[in-house]
Amino acid sequence: MAQKFIPLSVPNLKGRELEYVTNAVETEWVSTGGSYINKFEDSIASYLHLEQAVACQSGTAGLHLALKLSDVGPNDEVIVPSLTFIAAVNPVTYCGADPVFMDCDDTLNMDTDKLIRFVEQECKVDNGQLINRKTGKGIKAILVVHIFGNLLDMERVMNVAQKYNIKVIEDATESLGSYYTDGKYKGKYAGTVGDFGVYSFNGNKIITTGGGGMLVGANQNLMDKAKYLSTQAKDDGLYYTHNEVGYNYRMTNVQAAIGLAQLEQLEQFIAVKERNYYLYQEKIQDIPGLRLLEFNYSTRPNYWFYSLIVDGKAYGIKRDELITSLHNKGIQTRPIWGLIHQQKPYKNNQAYQIEKANYYVENVINIPCSSNLTEEQVDSVVNCLTSIQARSDHHG
Ligand SMILES: *Cc1c(COP(=O)(O)O)cnc(C)c1O
């Protein structure tokens, strides 16, 4: 019997979303003003133990503002990972700056050894500014991504950044709720360590507003500036005086209404994702050739996405055939993103010693991980992984 389709990751809107949206519509506060926006900002700030958060139309918009406020402009460079979603990097280009691509390590996050090597061996300090020897351009910022909810070692990143006086932007779009449980940043959430942190509420993120984002940062004045820039840089709301070029990046009240209801359920979503992660892990460890990527020690991850590493030789089936076989059984999986330094707009940019990313891009798939995925569905996925392999054994 054909089983019901199991999607990779879908929204879960069974809380008070409809109630809050109905209220926003009934009161006719549907645009970029209204009480849900402030409530959502305050709730996110309080969840993250921060003073302030600035709601945006998307995570991409939040990253753009973070780069602007880090003073990134034409002729600057920003260090970024190659193995991530391209939305993390495009805002660097919006600022007229150039990304410099780094490799990943075995956690899929930016390899901090290589980051340090790049800065110490390939760059020099000139007039107090870090300069890339190869291009002669100044490096203004490091943009790191906590991939799939797995926290990167921010202690090492902050040490380099402070030593060379460069800004750190944390793309925490995939890692809302992940925090450190030990070390210098014990108790700190993803996105709250660097100069700026950005979250996304796109459809497949751990909580969603349909589309939306949130910017946080250590400097209150810059947060006020972010809000100002996100609302068309209006210096006088009555006479429309503008002293800077702003953006239409403010979140709407309808989005925020959904977000507020979603945030109320975040810890429940994380609990389900954690339970399912360990169910998968326990069963997958008995299947030769398959391994579930671990989350880093000394952290409480949000378990957003599960990465299955497929050793095609040991498993008996190549990664891409596995994706097709699972698809035929009604299970949606997908390969990890294509490396960004190989994408057409970035082919001519510098990429520093990319090695591991080439391996992971060819051997990882993401398996179903929705926050409403049941134990039975986890079992079905695992049974398919087992039966697909058994069939391959049979055919030799
Ligand atoms: C989702 C995501 C973004 C972009 O967020 P949007 O809200 O879709 O603009 C940026 N970076 C990474 C790593 C993401 O996964």
The ligand as an SDF file (V2000), in Angstrom:
LIG
                    3D

 15 15  0  0  0  0  0  0  0  0999 V2000
   16.7160   30.9990    4.8640 C   0  0  0  0  0  0  0  0  0  0  0  0
   18.0880   31.5200    4.8360 C   0  0  0  0  0  0  0  0  0  0  0  0
   18.3620   32.8650    4.5350 C   0  0  0  0  0  0  0  0  0  0  0  0
   17.3570   33.8380    4.0190 C   0  0  0  0  0  0  0  0  0  0  0  0
   16.2580   34.0860    4.7430 O   0  0  0  0  0  0  0  0  0  0  0  0
   14.9570   34.6670    3.9780 P   0  0  0  0  0  0  0  0  0  0  0  0
   14.0740   35.0200    5.1160 O   0  0  0  0  0  0  0  0  0  0  0  0
   14.4290   33.5750    3.1230 O   0  0  0  0  0  0  0  0  0  0  0  0
   15.3710   35.8500    3.1970 O   0  0  0  0  0  0  0  0  0  0  0  0
   19.6710   33.3100    4.6150 C   0  0  0  0  0  0  0  0  0  0  0  0
   20.6720   32.4840    4.9430 N   0  0  0  0  0  0  0  0  0  0  0  0
   20.4600   31.1810    5.1910 C   0  0  0  0  0  0  0  0  0  0  0  0
   21.6290   30.3270    5.5580 C   0  0  0  0  0  0  0  0  0  0  0  0
   19.1700   30.6460    5.1200 C   0  0  0  0  0  0  0  0  0  0  0  0
   18.9810   29.3390    5.3290 O   0  0  0  0  0  0  0  0  0  0  0  0
  1  2  1  0
  2  3  1  0
  2 14  2  0
  3  4  1  0
  3 10  2  0
  4  5  1  0
  5  6  1  0
  6  7  2  0
  6  8  1  0
  6  9  1  0
 10 11  1  0
 11 12  2  0
 12 13  1  0
 12 14  1  0
 14 15  1  0
M  END
$$$$
